[in-house]
Amino acid sequence: MQSQTMKRKMKNVDKLVDWFLYSPIYKDGAYIACYSAGRKGPIYPEITAYAISLNCILHKRQKEDKFLERAEICANYMMTITENGAVPCFADNLFYTFDTGIFISGMLDLYAINKKESYLRETEKSLQWLYLNQTGSEVDGRKFAAVDKVPAKKEWHHIPSVHLAKLAIPLLKASVYLDNPEYEKTAFELLEQYKRFQLNEGNFQCNDENPITMTHPHCYATEAFLYAYHHSKREEYLQVAKKAADWLGKTQNDDGSFYTKYPVEKTASRQFNMVKTTDATAQATRVWKLLGVNEQGIEKAYKYLESEIKDNGLRLYKPASLRSKLSWQREVYSWPTFFYLHSLILPFGQIEYCEELF
């Protein structure tokens, strides 16, 4: 990477780590969605599970016990709120398979360090719940439901969408740590299901019902194929990830950002693309760094992300107009900042670091 990027890395990492450990984003053993001077968002179990993995990564990098201690605190909190292994979302009182998968992944990352058998037992409970939430048949292909109960007013994350490809990561980890090839088989079947959503340009269509590409789920699917390549060395998975990464490179805005979503049909109006987002922007930099591509795009993305820092954390959305209903939603958010911090400490072009993807 260019020296300018390396200087930026050294400048920002320490501030981001302090924010991760000591800012209001952490509360009572868990992480919240967002905060501002006037309000704090709810505790977010999915993000608390991400924090387990990020703490494990920082512990490996910096060899400091404070990260391992925080990871264990978060893991213990998560074990108190799961029901039969399932992870709830407090905003809508639903149980999400994606969030449960992120929890499994985090617990296995932590087990890899401290070897506590209780974490393996908790993982097995969550895996059992995941399999109970499969639909379909062996003939037609079994799919994971997105939630335990689809609400009347459903959104993309309530139905099977490409973000569920990322369940391959905890399944592949489980196949190793629990020595069970069935989990690997399920992961490969899952990837085959969602590979068909990749379009000719490389972008993933969100799901069968929505002819759009959402950059955040697109990046989740890309991460799944990258991790699967790391695990299996199957060239087909690497090619899927490269194609998805190329689409990100061609789609990136001039200021380094990404919009939240894009029409599949190029004839759709520009009004469709009105909100920029930091989560997918940070995720794109991780993908590019792991593949060792698009240094210029990484540099542009980092500059955009720096412009969105507030109180050492990232804001999530940036509307095109101050009149937008999103113009007031400028709180500091947890998950895009987690992705950004991880991106900054990733080496360029060392694909073996795919093992850290969370």
QUINOR-V592903 format. One line per field, one symbol per residue. ss: DSSP state (H for helix, E for strand, - for the rest). phi: phi as a letter, one per 40 degrees, with the letter a starting at -180 (. if undefined). psi: psi as a letter, one per 30 degrees, with the letter a starting at -180 (. if undefined). Layout:
ss->???
phi->???
psi->???
This chain:
ss->--HHHHHHHHHHHHHHHHHHHH---EE--EEE-EE----E--E-HHHHHHHHHHHHHHHHHH--HHHHHHHHHHHHHHHHH-E--E-EE----EEEHHHHHHHHHHHHHHHHHH--HHHHHHHHHHHHHHHH-EE-------EE--E--------HHH---HHHHHHHHHHHHHHHH---HHHHHHHHHHHHHHH--E-----E-------EEEHHHHHHHHHHHHHHHHHH--HHHHHHHHHHHHHHHHH------EE-EEE------HHH--EEEHHHHHHHHHHHHHH---HHHHHHHHHHHHH-EE--EEE-EEE------------EEHHHHHHHHHHHH-----HHHHHH--
phi->.cccccccdccccccccccccbcccbafgabccaaacbabcccbddcccdcdcccccccccbfbccccccccccccccccbcbfgcccbccbgbbbcccccccdccccccdccbfccccccccccccccdccbcbgbcccgcbcccbcacccccbdccbdbcccdccccccccccccbfbccccdccccccccccccccdchccccaccbcbbbcccdcdcccccccccdcbgccccccccccccccdcccdcccgcbccabccccccccdcbbbcbccccccdccdccccgbfdccccccccccccbcafgbcccbbccbccccccccbccbccccdccdcdcccccgbcccdccdb
psi->lleeeeeeeeefeeeeeeeeeflffkjhglklellafflkllkjeeeeeeeeeeeeeeeeefhkfeeeeeeeeeeeeefffljhfkklkfeghlkkeeeeeeeeeeeeeeefefhjfeeeeeeeeeeeeeffhklaleefkklklelfjkleikleffljlffffffeeeeeeefefghjfeeeeeeeeeeeefeffklefflkkeaffjhlkkeeeeeeeeeeeeeeeeefgkeeeeeeeeeeeeeeeffklfgflllelkkekffllffeifklkfeeeeeeeeeeeefhlheeeeeeeeeeeefgkkhglklekjlfkffkffffihlkldeeeeeeeeefgklkgiffgfffk.
